[in-house]
Amino acid sequence: MVKQLDIFDGIPSITEDIIQRFKKFWNQYNKDEITIEHIECSSDISGIQKSIDNDFRHINILKVFNNKLISIESASLFNDEELSNFLQWLKKEKLNENLISISSNIPSLNWLIDFPRLVEAIAVESKITNLNPSSSPNPFPWLKTLRLPDLSEDVFSFFRESIKNLEKLHLQDIINTNTSKEINRFRNLKYLNLSSKIDFQYSELDLSKLTELYTNIPVNLNDFKNSPNIKFISGPIDTTTAQFQGPQVHSLIFSRNTASPIQLENIHTESLKDIVLWEDLEIQYDHYMPSLQSIFDHSRIKKEFKLSWLSFTPNLNRLTLSGKEIVLDIETNWKHSSLVSLSVSDSKLESIDFLAHFPNLEDLNLSNNNIASLEPLIELKKLNHANLDRNNVIDIPRELAKNFKIVSDYQKHANKSISISYNPLISPPIEIIERGQKAIKPYFDSMSDDVEELNEAKIVFLGNGEVGKTSLMKALSGEEFNSDEPTTHGININKYIVPLNDRSSVDASIWDFGGQQIMHATHQLFLSRRCVYVLVINDRKDDLQQDQKIEYWLQQVQTYGGDSKVIIVRNKLDMFDVNNLQEGKLKEKFPNLLKVEGVSCSNGTGIDKIRNLINAQVAQLPMRKVKLARNWIQVKNEIKALSYDQDHLPLSAFTEICSKHGIHDKEAQTTLRHLLHDLSVIIAFEELVDFDMGILNPHWITDGIYAIINSEILATNKGYIKLPEVQKELDNLFPEKYVGKARFIVESMMQFELCHPIGSLKSKTYLVPNLLPTEVKIRALTPGANTIHFVFKYENLLPPALFPKLLVRLSSNISADRRWRTGAILSDSSLNVQALIEEDSVDKVIKITVTGDQARDFFAHIRQNVRSLNGNNSDSLGVQELIPLPGYDDYTVSYSDLIGHELDGVPKYYNGTIRRSFPVSKLLSGIESKEETTRAINEVKKDTVVTVNVKTGDTNITNVNNNTNTQEQTQTSTQSQQVDIKIELKGLKGSAENLLEDLRDDAEDEITDPAERKKFIRECDKVVKALDVVEEIETEDEASNNLGSFARIKDFLENSLEKTGDIGKTMELLGSNIGKIREIAKKYNKVAGYFGLPIVPEVLL
């Protein structure tokens, strides 16, 4: 037997000069750059093949193996003419012997004849005109994978003996009735993928080495009598008839078009190890399967999973369910000792007591449920990792914190860890968890052994002025109705007892806020995530702005109260008895809206009903049930007692009280202070910590701010006031109450963005934008070299406080006489620019015009501030960013539309009304840099590509959903890909670690300052840790949960290449490594592209 040649034998090395010529030729046909990746490997063909990626093609890449073989993996496919030119160029450069794979579809097999070292080949035509086969009986001795539309006799004539080398065959269509017999000629075939839906005679297959089958054609296991070694089948598997012959399959993936229900009793399950379900399939696991090790059930039609079914799978060790109701139909003492991995996500689980039936659990995923208590985890003695992200957990038992690392970012397989991100945590708060074990341990050490329920609650009344909030508050407490109830200025706070049962009740308080618009900003101080909100309205039919007012308040709750429940009360039912609210529509936009009810405080209609509704919500509040150590409760009670006699307390005194009760750890003291802040027991701004002051009496701060806003001095001076005038006003209204506190009140107003300083610090002058004049005489700009027009449109709601806050944020760019209540003229002499910003509350828009030399840079500054104020509420506010069309200012195009055009490669935007086309790139480049556009495009990619990896035994199935594919095509093609992203991640990590090791060595020699050297090496170590985390990531969800690690790597690379920050300056000193960093950045971009994450800007590469 003649030994096969090594694939690397007999070919010259590829020089750097050839690579550069390759890139130059490539750029003639592709606007996107190609990345060069060098790979060192053995001559093992299977190892080389694993490094070839012809399925994920987010970027263009040329892989060079041992400087001899090349694989061209392109996201930009050639057309036939371009491909012909490209292949001819490869031959001319004598690279045809080096090519082992190209991701482009080859129009004709004849084109392959000059490339004998192909490992993979993709052809779109299997019939050949003027067949010109090689003279060699085995023209492609290393060919392992072949992708064809179908089989024809030309295929066999062309490949000849090479078909015996093939291990993987992909067939797109089946048009020949003899195809099944012809496939038998591939005697060494191990993997077969049939994408066609045309009938196929599986019974004629005779392939003793075939182990994996992917198909869209219905398959019955009885048909594989002559292919007895198939272990893995993915496709529409027929279980309606009993299996009497065929293989003992190990893994079954039931895809769309499988006959439902699946009848496991009809197939041989003695050797079955893995079951995977997708789509709307129904199945019951009530059939004895002694070898079954894994169930992955994401079917949607059957919503329940009976735990009793697990008695039929005694050796099951992995169970993955999604969207299932867990049915507890088992005996109390029943145990399943083999299950070590359990995933039950998106299943509305509230209790996890059932976990006691699985004492040997090691890995647990319970994300996206409604779980509140983690107590059952304490009894799972073998538990190694648990994912409880996105639940309703409010506190973590001390015993769990003692035995596990509590983390806020999901780290797959991290030893002894519990992931707890996106939970309404109170104890310990997420801030403590984010600081790591060094903060968590002393936090729990500060607690005494005994714990008590907090059993307190806060009810917040919101609404515009004169809607009857105070009357409702009194009616709930049984007080008489007063038709002349005075308007609330600031806050009213009343005690309110909520009975739980005959023996216990909740100490609640109702907070009634004044409805004046200028005071709304102060509400931020008292709105928290852990209370019940009551929005009071007058449902008048003639109030044309009713919907806007309601959405404004619901938005306030969503912003500052999170997912706290809201009840809307239609007051004055005796006057406005018709319900004009679109309750269903409001609930769609604001899922935390619980109910809309009507009352009349004057005659008592509906009061009992609304009282019962509020009481029920208070009883369910997680905040009420949180358990605190007794010494923490004692601190709370002592602070409360002080509030009866004092308006404020030095924070140093709070620290002393904590220490007196045994709470010495600073982290624990801060946590307790934040908790008491949420309860409004002591209010302390982190930004004003230098004042050493916590507020005990909420009236003190609101009365002080209200006094200034309503002062005659402020009105007379059109919004301007000096610090001595503030102190004088406070002393006149409240003698002895605000002595020396004027600056604190003003600084507090600045925190609410109610005012900002004017001029130098010595002037001690402040401006309240809400009290500016409504117009100014001069508002024209001097035209500059470049001009940008832009509009922020608020389809749903333009919050009244947003534009005054914007004026505060941009105040350093506004001169005293160039601002008014709804607009301002800004300038920056260093950029030689001017800008006009204006609010139109009727059209709900903010218009921006910027003109000057560096208009784009200044516009970016303004735009970022508006986006920051919109925050996470852009969708609910209905924000659209609009660009007026050049020469047609009345016509606009949305920024998101332009990004969509750019993403899809559509070069021009066409407006059908004016019947004009505009270059997309020019419209975008007029407002932002190429890097900003690239970031926006990557964000869109991130939202449209979802990757799911399913592990079934020894097989990885990668499922990529792209909304441009049909479901059937997506499932089959992606299952067939089986691309291992781990290779790319390992490649990135290996290259980066080698570089970082070199950088450490260089730093020891080149950086003379010991502190700077130590700092740089520490940064390198952080990047290594981030690489360790990233290497373990397999899915986009995992990537999203570890954005910090990706950001750490990206920032290091970006700063190094840009030579910015401390890293950049150091890298400039160690400049010989920049080329290596650039290559690693390209590898990073490929990995980041897989997961739709931001990349290092291409301009730096």
N, C-alpha and C positions, 0 to 999 in steps of 0.2 A: 504493500500500500504506500502510495506516494504521500509524503508528509506535505501538508498545505503550507505555503509560504507565510511568513510573518507579514502582516498588512503594511508594516513600515519599511520592509525591505525593498531596495532597488529604486528608491525615489530620493531626489535631492531635497535639502532643507529649504524652507521658505524664508527668504531674507526680509528684513524690514523695508528694503527698497521695493520689493514686490508688493508688500502689504500697502504701502503708500500709493503705488500705482493702482492697486485694486480699489482703494477708497476713492481715488480721483475718477476712475471709470464709473464706479457705483454712483457717484454724485451727478453724473450726466443724466441718469434716469430716475433718481429718487431725491425728493426734496429733504427727506429725513436722513440724518447721518446714520452710519452703521458703526456699531461698537465692536472693537476687537477684543476677544477674550482668549488668552493662552491657557491651555490645559495640559498638565503633565499626567500621563497615564501609561498603563501597560498595554500590551498588544492584544489583550483579551477583547474580542469583538463585542461580547455582551456588555462589558463595562463601558466601552466606547459608545455603544448604542444608547445606554441610559443617559449619556450626557447630551444626546441629540434631542432637540426640542422642536418638532414641527407642528405642534398643536397650539401652545401658547406663543403668540407672535405679537406681543405688545410693542416690541421695539425690534429694530434690525440688528442682527449680530453675526459676526464672522468668528467662528470658533476654530482655533488653530491647535491641533493635537501634536504635542512633541515637535512643534515647528515643521511638521511634514504633511499632515492631513488637515483638510478644511471642511467645515460644515457651514453652509450659508442658510441662516434662518431669518426669514424676512417677514416683516409686517406689511410691507408694500410689494404686492405681487407684480411681476412683470406681465406685460401683454406679450403675445406670441413673437412679435417682431423684436421687442426689446430683449426677450429671453434668448432668441436666436443670436442676436448680436453679443449678448453677454456670454453665452456658451462658446461662441467663436473666439471671443477675447480670451477666455480661459485656455483654450487650445493654443492660441497664438503665444500666450505667456508660459505655455507648457505646464499649466496647472491642472490639466485634465486628469492626470494620474493621481493628483492630490485630493480631488473632490470625492467625498464620501456621502454627502447629502445636500440637497437643495430643496427648500420648502415650496418652491414654485411648481405648479402643475405642468408637466411636460406634455406638449400637444401630441407628440408621436414617439413611440418607442425607439424609432430609428435614431432619435436625438441622443439616446443614452450610450450608443455604441462606443463612443470615444472616452467613456468614463468607467473604466473597468473596476475601480476600487469602491464603487458605490456600496454602502451598507443599507441605505434606505432609498427607495425610488417611488415617486408619485406620478402617475400618468393619467391623462384625461381621455386618451383614446387607445383602445387595445387592438384595433384592426390597423394594419399597416399597408400603406400604398408603397409599392416598390420596395418590398422587404429586403433589407440588406444586413443579414445576420453576420455575426463575427465568425471567423474561421476557427476560433477556439471552441472546443466542445463545452467548455465551462467558462463563458465570457465574463461572468461576474462571481468570482469564487468567494467573495465576502458578503454577498447580498443576503440580508436576513429578513428585511421587511419590504413588502410590495403592496402598493395601494393602486387599485385599478377600478375602472368603471364596471367591467365585467371580464369574463374569460372568453378568448377566441383562440382558434388554432394558431394564429399568428404569435400569440404570447408564448406558446410552447416552442414554436419554430425559432423564435428570437432568443429566448433565455436558455433553451436546450437543457444541458445538464445542471445549469445553475438553479433550476427549480428545486433540486434536491437539497440545496443549501437553505432554502427559505424556511423560516420558523413562524413568521407572522404574515397573514394575508388579509387585506381589507378589500371587500368588493362592494361598490356602491350600488350597482344594478345587476339584476339577473335577467337576461333576455334569451338565454339558451336553455332549452329544456334538459340538456345534458350536463348542465353546469355542475351538479352534485357529483356526477361521475368524474368529470374533469378535475375537480378539486382533489380527487383521490391520487392524482399524479404528483401532488406535493407530499411525498411520503413522510417527510420530517416535520410537517406542520404541527405546531403546538398551540397556535392561537389563530382563531378565525372570526372575522367580523363581517356580518352580512347586514348592510344598511337597507337593502331593498325590502319591499313589502309583498313582492310577488311570490307565489307558492314555490316552495323549495322541497325537494325530496330528501329529507334528512336520512331516511332509511337506506339510501344508496351510498351514504358516506362510509368509507372504510379507511379510517385514519387511526392507527393504533397509538400514535404519540400525541394526538389532540387532547389537550387538557382544559382549554378555555374557549368558550363560545359566547359571542355577543351577537344578538340578532334582533331584527324587528319583525321577523316572520314567526308566527305561532309555532311552538315546538312541543312535541310530546316525547317523554323520556323513552317510551317504547321504541322509538325510531332509531335509537343509537345502539342497536345490537352489535354492529361491526365497529363501533368506536367506543369501546368499553371503558376507556381511561379518562373520559371527560369528568373533571372535578368541579368545574365552575361554569354556570350558565346564567346569562343575563338577557332577559327579554320577556315576551308574552308566553308564559309557560302554562300549558294545558294540564290541569289536574282533575278534569271531569271524568276521566276513565282511569281504572286501576292499572298501575305499572306492573308488568309481569316479566319484563326483560330490560336490558339496557344498563347504564352505569349506576354505580353507587355514588351519587353526586355529593360533594362536600359543601358547596356554596350555591345558593339560589337567589337571584335578584329578580323579583317579580316586577315587570315594568307595565307601562300602559298597554291596554288591549288584552291583558291577562283576563281570562274568564273569572268572574267574581260570583260567589265567594270561592276563595282558594281552599281546596279540600286536601289537606295534608295527609289524611288517611289513605289517599289513593296513590301515594308515591312511596318509594323505599326511603325511609328516614333513618335506617340503622347507622349510616355513616355521615348523615347530614350534620354539618358543624355551624353553618351560617345561613340566616334568612334575612333578606332585605326587602322592604316594601316601600314603593312610592305610589303616588296617584290615589285614585278613589277605589281602593281595593279593600275587600272585606275578608277577614281571616279569623279563625279561632284556633288557639293553640292547645286544644283539648285532645291531642293525639300523642302517644308516648314517643319521645325522641331522645333516646339515651345519650347520643353523642353531641347533641346540639350545644354549642358553646356561646353563640351570639345571635341576638335578635335586634334588628334595626328597623323599627316600624314607624314610618312617617306617613302612613296612609291616612286619608282624611274622612273616609266614609264611616268607619266604625269608631265611635268616640270613646268606647270604654275598654279597659283592659282588666280582666279578672285576675287577681293574684293567685286564685286556685289553679289557673292554667300552669303556673310554674311547677306544680307537683308532677307534671308530665315531662319536665325538662330538668332532671336532677343534677345534671352537670353543666347547666348554663352558668357562664361566668360573666357575661356582658349583656345588659339589657338597655336599649336606647328607645325611648318613646317620646313622641311629641304630640301635643294637643289631645291627650287621652284623659279620660276620667278613671281614676284608680278605684276599682271595686274591691272592697275588703270582705270577700266571701270565704274567709279562712278561719280556722280555729285559733283561739287566742295564743296557744302555745306552739303553733306551727312555725317551723324554721326552714329556711333554705340556706344551706351552709356553703354552696358552691359559688353563689353570686358575689363577685368582687367589684364589679363596675356597674353602676346604675345611673342612667340619665333620664329624667322625667321633666321636660321643659314645656313651657306654654300650656300648662295643664290645669291652671286655676287651683292648684293645691293650696290649701290653707293650713292643714296639719300634716306633720311628717312623723306621727307616732307609728305609722306602719313600718318604718325602717327597722324597728326592733325585730322584725321577722328575718332580717338579713344581717346576722351578727358579724359576718366576715367581710363586709363592705370595706374596700380600700379607696375607691375613686367614686365620687358622687357629683352629679350635675343636676341641680334643681333650679336653674335660672329661669327667669320670666314666669314666676308664679305669684301667689299671694301669701307666702309663708311669713308668719310673724315671730314664732318662737323657735329657737335653735336648741332647746333643752334636749330633745331626743338624740342629738348628735353625741352627747356626752357618753352614752352607753355603747357607742360603736368603737370598741377598743382598738380595732385594726385600721380605722380610717386614716388615710394618708392625705387626701386632698378632697375638698368640697367646694363647689362653685354655687354660691347663693346670690349671684348678681341679680339685680332687678326683682326684688321681692319687697316685703313690708316689714323687714326686720328693724326693730327699734333699739334692742339692746343685746349684747353678747354676754352670755354667762361667763363668770370669772374662770370657771374650770376649763372652758374651751380656750380662752385667751391664754391660760397657763400652759396648755399642751399643744397649741397650734400657733403658727404664724398667721396673724390676721392681715390680709392684704387688700388693697383697693384696686389692684390691676390683676386680671386673670393670668396666672402663670401655670400653664398645663404641666401636670406631673411634678410641680414643686413639692418637695417633701414637707409633710405636716403643715399644710396651709389651708386656710379658708378664705375664699375670695368673696367680698361683701360690697362691691361697688353698686351704686345706684339704689341704695336703700335709705329710708328716712331715719338713719341712725341717730340715736340720742346718746347712748352710753355704750362704748365710747363714741364720740363724734367722729365723722369721717376725717376731720383735720388731724386727730390723734393717730388714726390708722395710717394716714398718708405719711406721717413722720416715722413710722416703723416701730419695731419692737422696743427701741430705746425710749419711746414715749408711752407705749401701751403698758409695759410692765409697771412703771411707777404710777401710772394712772390707776391701775387696779390695786396696787399696794397701798394707795392713799385711802382706800375704803375699809371701814370696819366690817366685821363679819355679818352683822344683821342688816337686812335690807327692808325697805318699805316702799309701797306704791306711792308715787307722787300724788295722785288723786286730786290734781288741780286742772282746771280747764279755762280757756279764754274764748269768749264769743265776741266777734267784732261786727259792729253795725256800720255799713257803708251806704253812701248815697249822696245825691246832690242836696243842697240846702232846702229846707222847708218841705221835705217829703214826709215828715212825721217819724223820724227815727227815735227821738226821745219819747214821744207818746207811745210808740210800740214797746220800748224798753220798760216803761212804767206799767203798761197794760200787762205784760208778761209777769210782772211782780205783783199784780193785783192792785195797783194804785189807780186812783180815780183819773178819768180823762179831763184834761184842761185844754179847752179850745183856744186859750191865749198863751199856750206854751211858748216861752221865749226861744229865739234861735240859739243854737249851741255854737259857742265860739271856743275852739280848741277841742277839749275832750270831756265827756262825762263818763265816770266809771262807777258802776253799781255792782254790789254783790248779788249773786244769783245762785241759789241752791238747786241742784239737780238730783232728785231722789233716784237711787238705783233699785232699792227694795225697802222692806220694812226696817232694815237694820243699818243701812249705809246710804251715803249720798256723796255727791261731788261738790267740792268748793269751787264754784265757777265765778267768773266776773264778766259783765257785759261792758264793752268799750264802745261808746257812742261818739263818733267823730263828727266835727263840724263839716258842713258840705261846701264851704267857700272854696272856689277853685284854687286860689293862690296858696291855700293851706294844705292842698292835697299832697304836696311834696313831703310834708312832715309826717304823713301817714306811714311812710317807709319805715320810720323808726319803730312802729308798733305792729306792723304786719309781719307775721311769721308763718312758717309752714305747718305749724302744729296747733291750729285752732279751727273753730267753725265760723264761717262768714255768712252774714245775713245782709243781702243787698235790698234796700228799701226803695221803692219807686212809686210815683203817682202815674197810673196808667191812663194818661189823657190821650184821647184820639187826636187832638189838635197839636200835640207835641211832635213836630216833624223830626226832631233830633233825638227822639226817645231811644231808637236802636243804637245810635252812636254813644249815648250816655251809658247805656247798659253795657255795651261792649267795652267801653273805657274802663268801667269798674271791674268787669270780669277779667280784663287784661291785667289790671293792677293786682288782682288776687293771684292770677297765674304767674306773674312776675315775682311777687314777693311772698306768696303763700304756697307756691308749688301746686301740689294736687289736693290741697285742702278743699273740703266740700263747701259748696255755696248754695244757699237757699235764697231765691228771689221772692220778696214779699210785695205784692201789689196792695199798697195801703190806700185808705180812703175809699173803700169799696162802696160805701154809701153814696159817694159822689161819682165814681167812675167804675161802673159795674161790668163793663164789657172788656174781655181779655183781648188786648191787641198784640200780645207777644207771640212770636213764632218760636214756641218752646222747643220743638224738634230741631229746628235749625240751630238754635243757640246751643243745644246739647251736643250737636255734631261738632261745633267749633270749640266748645268748652266742656269736655267730658266730666269735669268735676262739678258741673251744675247738677244739683240733686233734684230740685223740685221748684215749681212756681206755684205759690199759693196766694189767695186774696184774703185781706182782713179789713175790718173797720174798727179803729180804736175808739171811735165815738159811741158805737152801739155794741161792741164786743163780738161782732161776727168773725168767726174764723180764728179767734185768739187761742182757744183751747187746742185746736188742730195744729197751729204753728208752734205752740209751746211744746206739744208732744213730739213734734218733728225735730225741734232743736234739742230737746232733752235726749232723744234717741241718738242723735249724732254725737252729743257730748259723751254719752255712755260708751260709744265705740271709739273715741279718740285714742290713738296709740299713745299720745303724750301723757294721757291720764294714767295709763297702765305701766309706764316706765318705772322700773325698780331702781331706787337709789339707796346707797349706803346710809345708815342712820346718821352718821356724822355729817353727811352732805345735807340731809334734811334739816339737821340742827343749824347749819350755817344759813340755809334759806330762811328758817323761822326767825333767826336773830336779825337778819337783814330786814325782813318784813317788819319786825317790831320797831326797828329804828326809823322806818319810813313814816311812822305816825307822828314823829317829832321833827324829822329832818327832811329837807328838800334834796340834799345831795350828801355824798360820802366820799372822802378821799379813797382812792383805790389802794393806797398803802394800808388804810384801815381795814379794807376788805381782806387783804393778804393776812393781816394779823388775826382776824376772826377765823380765817381758814386754818391757820397754824394752831390756834387755840383748840380747835376741834380735831387736830391730828392730820390735817391735810397740808403736807409740807411741800410736796412736789409741785413745781411751777406749772407743768403741763396740766396737772389735775386741777390746780387753782383756776387756770385759764378756761378749762373746759366747764367747770362749775359756773364761772362768771358768764360764759356764753349761754349756758342753759338758763340761768336766771335772767339773762337779757331777753331770751325768747319768751319768758313768762312775764317780762317787764317788771321784774322785782328790782333789778338794778340795771340801768341802761348806761353803757359805756362805749363810746366810739373808739375803735382802734386807732383811727387817724388823729384823735385828740388826746391820746394817752399822756402827752406831755402836761396836760392840765391836771393830771392826777385826780380825776373827778368822775364819779359814777352818779347818775341821777336816780334818786329814790322816788321822787314825786313827778309823774309824767306831766302834771299841770304846770310844773315849774318851767319846763323847757317850751311847751306849746304856748303858754301865756306870754313868755318872754319874746318869742318869735312873733306872735300875733300882735303884741304891743308895738313892735318896730314896724311891721308891715302896714299897720293902720295909723301910724303916727302922722301928724300934720306936717312935720318937717320933711318927711319923705315925699309926701304928696306935693308940697310946695316946691321942692327941689327936683321934681320930675324923676324920682327914683334914686337920687344921690343922697348919701348921708355919711357924716364923719363919726369916728369912734367916740369922741367925747359927747356928741349929740345922742348917740345910742345910750350911753350911760346915764345922761341927764333924763332922757325919756323914761328909762326903766325906773330911776329913782323917784320921778314924779308920780308914776302910776303905782309903784310898789315900794314904798319906803322900807329900807333895811333888808329887802328880799334879794336884791341882785347887786349888792355892794361888790365892786371890783369884778363883776362877771360879764361886762359888756363884750369883751373880746371873745369869751367862750360862746355867748349867744350868736355873735356874728360868725364865728368859725363854724358853729353848728349849721347856720343858714348856708354857709358855703358848702358844707357836706351834702346838703339837700339840693345844692346847685340853685338856690334861691337868689344868691347874690355873688358878686366877685369884686376883688379889689380894683381900684382905679389909680393910675399913676404910681408914684414911688411908695415904698412902705412907710416913709416918713409922713406922707400925706394922710394916712389912716382914713382914706375915703373909699366907700363901697357903693356899688350900684345894684339895684333890684330891677332886672329887665322887664318884669311884668308891669312896672309903673313908668316905663319910658313913654314919651309922646307917641301918638299913633302914626305920625308922618315926619319927614324931614324935607327941606327944600331941595338940597343937592344930593342926587343919587346916581348921577351918570358916572361911567368909568371912562378913563382915557384909553382908547384902543391900543393894544400892544402887538407884538410880533405874532403871537399865537393866542387863539381864543377858543375856549371850551364852553359849551352849553350842556347842562345836565339837569335832569328832573328826578326827584324822589316822589313817586306817586303812592299814596296810601289808600288802597281800594276799600279797606274796611274801617280803619280808624287812624287818624292822626292825633296822637295823645296831646292834649293841651299843654302839658308841661314840657314836651320834647323840644320845641324851638327855643323857649327861654333858656333851657339847659344848654342848648347848642351855643347860644350867645355867650353863656358863661364860659364854656370850654374854649371858645375861640377869642375870648376877650383880649388876649395879648396882641392880637392882630387888628384890633378895632380901635380907632381913635375916638375921643370923647364925643365929638359932634357928628359922627358918621353912623349912628345907630338909632333905631326906633323900635317900637314894640314888635313889629312883624318883619324886620329886616336889618341889614347892616352892610357896610362897605368895609372890606378887609384889605390889608396890604402887607407886603413883606419886601422891604427894600433890598435884602440880600438876594432875593430871587427876581427882583424887578417885576413884581406882579401886583395886580389888584383883583378883588373878587366882590361880587354882589350876591348875597344870599337873601331870599325872601320866602316868607310863609304865606300861603293862601289857604285859610282854614275852610273856606267854602268848597273849593275844588280839592282839598286835602292833598296839597302838594308843597314841596320845598324846591324852589328853583335856584339853580346855581349857575353863575357866569364867572369865568376866570379868564383874565387876559394879561399878557406880558411875556417876558422872555422864557421863564420856566413855568409856564401855566400848568403843565401836566403834574409837576412835582407838588405845586401848591394845591391843585385840585385833589390829589391823592390824600393830602393832609385833611382837607375838609370832608371828603368822602368817608375817610376812615372814622372820623368823629361821628358822623351821622349813623354809619353802620354800627358803631359801638353803642350809641343810644338806642338803636333798634334792638340790639342784642339778639337773644334767641327768639324774639317775638316777631321776626320779620314775616313769617308765614301767617300768623294769626292777625297781624296788622294789615296784611295784604300788600306788602311793600313791593313795588316794581321800580327798577332803575331804568330810566328812559333816556335815550340819546336823540335829540332833535336831528332831523336829516339836513345835511348841508343845503342851504338855499330854500328849504321848506320848513321853517321853524314850527309851523303848526302840525307837522307830521313827525312822529317819533318811532323808534324801534327799540324794543326792550333789550337790555344788555344780555339777558339769558338767551334770547333768540340768536343774537350774534355769536355767543359761545357755542350754541348748538350747531350753527352753520360751520364754525371753525372746526368743531369736533368731527363733523361728518364730511369735511373737505369741500363744502359748498362755498365757492369764492365770492359770490355776490348775493346781496339781499335785494329782493324785488318788492316794491310797494305798488300794489295793484291800483290804488286810488289815483296816485299821480303818475303811474306807469313809468317809473324810473328805477334803474338798478344802481346799487351803491356797493363799492368794494368793501367786503367785511373787514379785511385786515386794516384798511385805512380808517374805518370808523372806530375800530378798537384801538389802533395805535394813536389815534387822536386824543384818547383819554387816559391810556395807561401803557406801561412798559410791556415788552414781550414776556418778561418773567411773570408779571401779574396775570396776564392772559393765560399763560401755561398753568399757573396755580389754579385758576378758575376751571380750566378744562379738566385738570386732574381731579378736582372735587366732583365734577359731573361724572367722570369715569368711575369714581369711587362709589357713587350712588347707583350706577347701572350695571356693575358687574358683581356677582355674588358667587363665591366659591364654597362648595361643601365637600368635605372629604369624609368618606365612610370607610372604616377599617373593618374588613370581614376576613377573619383569620389572617392568612398571610397575604391577602390581596388588598391593594389600595384602589378604591374607585373614586375618581375625581369627577364631580358634577359641576359644570359651569353653566349658569343660566344667563343667557343674553337675550334681551327682549326682541332681537331681530330674528331669532330662530323659532321654528315651530317646536313644540314640546317634544315630539317624537324624535326629530332630528337632533335636538340638543341632548336628549338622554342617551341616545345610541352613540353619537359622535364623541361625547365627553366621557362616557364610560370607557370607550375604546382608547381614549388618549392615555389614561393612567400615568400622567406626567407627574414626576416626583419633584415637587418644588424644593424638597429637602436638599437635592443636589446643588441647586443654585444658592441656597442659604449656606450650605457648608462651604461652597466655593467662595462666597462673600466673606464668611467668617475666617476661613483659612488665609486668604490674601490679606485681609485687614489685620489679622493678628501678627502676621509676619512683618507688615509695615510698622505696626505699633511697637513691636519689639525693636525694630531698627530705630524708630524715633526715640525710644527710651535711651538706647545706647548713644545716639547722637546728642541727646539732651545732656547726658552726663559729661560729654566732651565739650559741647558748644555753649551751654548756658552757664555763665559764671555766677550769677546770683542764686544762692542756695534756695531762697524762698520761691523765686520764679521757676527754678528747675523742679522743685517738689510739686508746685502747683500744676505744671504742665504734665508731669508723670501721673499725677492724680487724675487729670482729665483723660489721659490715655487709659487708665484703669477703668474709669467709668464707661468709656466706649467699649472696652472688652466685656464688661458686665452686660451692657446693652446687647452686644452681639450674642452672648450666651442665651439671653431671653429670646431674641429674634430667631435664633437657629431652631428653636423648638416649635415655632409657629407653623400651623398647617392650614388654617382657615382664615377668612376675612374677619370673622367675629373675633378670633384670637388676636389678629392684627389690630383691630379697633380697640381691643382691651389693653393693648401694649403700645399705644401711640407714643408714649413717653420715650420708650426705647428706640423706636424709629427716629423720633425727633432728635434724640441725643446723637445718633450716628450721622443723620443728615446735617445737623448744625455744625458738627465737627468738620465734616467734609467741606461744607459750604464756606465756613469761616476760613478754613485753610486755603481754599482756592481764591476767595475774595480778598484774603489778607486783612480781615477785619477782626476786631476784638483781640483779646489776649492770645487766643489760639492762633489767629491770623498773623499777629506780629511775631510770635515764636516760630511759626512755619516759614515766615519770610527769612528768618535767620537760618533755618534748616532747609534751605531752598532746593537742595538736590533731590528731595523726595516728592516734589510737586507732580512730576509725571506719573509716579505710582499712585498718588492720591487721586489723580484724574481718572485713572483706569478703575480704581476701586469705586469711585463715585458712579461710574458707568454701570458697574455691577450692582451697586446699591439701587440705581434707578430702575434696573430691570426687575429686581425683587419688589421694590416699592410699586412698580407698575402692575405687577401681578395682583396686588392687594388694593389697587386704586388709591394709593397714598401719595402725598406730595413728594416731588423728586427734586434733586439738585438741578437748578436751572441749566438748560442745555448750553446757554451762552458761556458758562464757566468751563464746559468740557471741550 
